[in-house]
Amino acid sequence: MLLLGASGSGKSTLLAALAGVLGGEDEGEERGTLLVDGADPAALRGRVGLVLQDPDAQQVLARVGDDVAFGLENLGVPTNELWPRVAEALDAVGLDVPFGRQTAELSGGQKQRLALAGVLAMRPGLLLLDEPTANLDPEGVAEVRDAVARVTDATGATLVVVEHRVAVWRDLVTRAIVIGPDGRLLADGPPDRVLAERADELAATGVWVPGRRVLPPLPVRAAGAPLLSARGLAVGRARSATVASGLDLELGEGEALVVSGANGAGKSTLALTLGGLLPPRSGEVTASPRLAAGAPPAPIRWSSRELLTRIGSIFQNPEHQLLASTVRGELAVGPRALGLPDAEITVRVDELLARLDLAGLAEANPFTLSGGQKRRLSVATALATRPRVLLLDEPTFGQDARTWAELVLLLREFADDGNAIVAVSHDEELPAALGAREWRLEPGREAVPR
């Protein structure tokens, strides 16, 4: 079954309920009856497997093999059967790393595969997947989808998958259920019939209807005066090997660049290095005098306050940069650090709340938002300080078609104002929608312009 619906309509909440991990009365309200195999889902440990929207929230142990084995150990699987099942699950999802690899060293896409492997190894009767391919490269998307198909065919498991991009799962599922923006059932039936008969209604609520373009493409943007450049750049994380080298890049005013490539190729590490948050392994990142505006030429030497109005960075995991107890407070953190007047802060915050469909959540705790809502909030926090360069890691994941369009239009306006964008993304529609140049980064090698 494919579970569709607008961002924030309750899809992830429903999966949590089916898995028996929704929480008690102190965490919300619940009415009606929900049974799995005729019983309360909370009593069926091991019978239901859930892959969360945020793979970091599902990691338990420090090494890859141990992490996949964790669920099997809790189910009492004998050792002689346990490790072959760990190897089988890792192979099924295409995570080709040693059992001893530190989970902290994995890329976001690799962590997604790891979370799925841990669930597949347990061979649950009900498999619940919450956007399992959101941060995967196209090859990884096909690999994960095929792995899920093999497991469900072999075990007879029931599959419920939440995914905004319908085309990925359309040929695998036999039923589509659509939840409306108000949380009520909108449609239920065979996928082809639902998509054909309710296409206009579904598109209006934000469902990605295959074959419909959400925004017209733009020609590749011409670069204005240089803002940021890299020469002979090699990047890597602390205590890890260099993941990409020989990188030469120049980014100009009004320009957009989308960096793609296989999971683990170093895309996120490159973005953090360009943003002055990781030191180069070798080579240099240099800001033009126009961007530096009196600060040192190398962004790695800038203070956090100097970065605020020059380079804004959006991490792959939105929760890694949430600071305040309300959405409104979160958007005000940067402007307040700049010492802006309260009236100006209010204007900026209210504008972003309205543009990104977050106004109704202004007083909510950011950690209670859906994955797509958290992503829009994280982008908005960077835009609130109005930097000249914006570095975004998977900026469009978790978005329905409607919120995706509004987010992209906001980024278009940002570039139209003479600012520059670098987006790390597997979203195949994003480059054309932004009018962006494309770079593909291969593991251990330099980027290849496209």
Secondary structure, DSSP 8 states (H G I E B T S, - for coil): -EEEE-TTSSHHHHHHHHHT-S--GGG----S---BTTB-GGG-BTTEEEE-SSGGGG--SSBHHHHHHHHHHHTT--HHHHHHHHHHHHHHTT----TTSBGGGS-HHHHHHHHHHHHHTT--SEEEEESTTTT--HHHHHHHHHHHHHHHHHH--EEEEE-SBGGGTTTT-S-EEEE-TTSSEEEEE-HHHHHHHSHHHHHHHT-B-TT--SS---------SEEEEEEEEEE--TTS---EEEEEEEEETT-EEEEEE-TTSSHHHHHHHHTTSS--SEEEEEE-HHHHTTS-SSGGG--HHHHHTTEEEE-SSGGGG--SSSHHHHHHHHHHHTT--HHHHHHHHHHHHHHTT-GGGTTS-GGGS-HHHHHHHHHHHHHTT--SEEEEESTTTT--HHHHHHHHHHHHHHHHTT-EEEEE---TTHHHHHT-EEEEE-TTS--EE-
